[in-house]
Amino acid sequence: MNIKLSIVIVIVLTFYNVCFSQENKEEFRKGYITVGIGPAIPISQFRNNDVTNSKAGFAETGLSFSIINIGYRFRIIEITGLLMGSAHFLSLETNSNNDAAWVYSGAFLGATIPIDISRKLQTGIKVML
């Protein structure tokens, strides 16, 4: 994998986990529910359009979404869950209507160790299965 791409992925994942907390710790809400949507950018063999390559995925930029992301914070750990999915249209010359796509979804449960950077900024280490 390209080193620049790896660095960008690490930075994006780091800042994705940063969230803003309440001004006063007593007012800090312990639970949250979020939804999200964004681009799903294929890389490497998944993006390859070479018909002679048996590992080519023929994927184009698609849509990534988290239907629901929930969490509840206890004293030193946060329990979290995620329902997500992604779709990539295929770039096949025989597929002029763009009706074929790579689609996947998943459900994850896990834990986060929250790290308070300041009174308004929080990040964490998240492990999900």
Order of alpha helices (4+ residues) and beta strands (2+ residues): alpha-beta-beta-beta-beta-beta-beta
